[in-house]
Amino acid sequence: MKDIMVIGIAGGTGSGKTTLSLNIKEAFNNDVMILSHDYYYKPNDRISLEERKKLNYDHPNSFETDLLIEHLKKLKAGQVINHPVYSFVEHTRTNETVMIKPSKVIIVEGILIFENKELCDLMDIKVFVDTDSDVRIIRRLLRDVQERGRDIESVINQYLSTVKPMHEEFVDPSKRRADIIIPEGGFNTVALNMLLERIRSFINAN
């Protein structure tokens, strides 16, 4: 297989990483695939659901990043992978996996992907989505209540106890590894169009 471009898209919770990733995917269809760090949350299936709800999911140790690195290396080598499927309702992995074939462009997306140097070293372009904290918490609140079956109080408690401190300790400092910092993510059309043009040139050349 010819060269594969890997684009890392990081940023805090609710920053617009997914919107940016989907906008890129929509522009190039099958030439782009998205590999989310969220797929690689550790299963923690040996403890009860109530105990799983109390875990810190915003710390680097909550992810099986080594498996993500292994899968990304395989994709870059032209091999097929089967990535895990994670349930945010049950706070554990399901028994299913999803088979993914390599494409010309791979987007790796997640809050903590720039925290790991080995993972960063596999990326050709590193983009950090920088969005105001008030906007991010509102987006997270809406998402977790509407899509993940959470109640408002639990979302707020989690944000204050783990999400915010972990953002300050790990996520925000990791943007020093970014090549590009985009305010407002997928809603920043100027930055998006510049990124799309760079990707288009790569795809046409390969």
Residue, then its C-alpha position, 0 to 999 in steps of 0.5 A: m500500500k502507498d503512503i498513509m497520512v495519519i492526522g491526530i485531532a486532540g482537545g478537551t471534552g466537547s471541544g469539537k474534535t468529532t465535528l472536525s473529524l466528521n467534516i474531514k471524513e465527509a469531504f473525502n469519504n472512503d479515503v478517510m477513516i476515523l480511529s477514536h481513542d474512546y474505543y480503547y477504554k479499558p474494559n474494567d469488567r471485573i468490577s461492578l457497574e456502580e464501581r465502574k461509574k466512579l472511575n476516573y475516565d479522563h486519566p491516561n491510565s484509563f485507556e489501553t493506548d498500547l493496543l491503539i498504537e499496535h493497531l495504528k502501526k498495522l494500519k500504516a503497514g496496510q493490515v486490517i484491524n479489529h478495534p474494540v467497541y466500548s459502551f458508555v452506558e455500561h462503562t465497559r467494552t462489549n463483546e463486539t469488535v469492528m473490522i477496519k481496513p486501512s485508508k489513505v488518511i487515518i484520523v486518530e481522535g481523542i482527548l489524550i492522544f498527544e499525551n503519549k509520545e509514542l503515539c504522537d510519533l506515528m502522526d504526520i499532522k497533529v491538530f489541537v482543537d482549542t475551545d472555551s471551557d464554558v462551551r465545552i462543558i455545555r456540549r458535554l452536558l448535552r451529549d452525556v444526557q441525550e446520548r449516553g443516558r446520564d443525569i445532569e447531576s452526575v455529569i456535573n459532578q464528574y466534570l468537577s471531580t475528574v474532567k476539569p482537573m485532568h484537562e488542566e493536568f494532562v490535556d491542555p499541556s499536551k497541546r505543546r506537541a500540536d503542529i496546528i491549534i484550531p479555535e472552535g474546531g469544525f466550526n472554524t471554516v478557515a482552518l478547516n479549509m486549509l486542512l482539507e486542502r493539505i489532505r486533498s494534495f496528499i490524496n491526489a499524490n497517492 
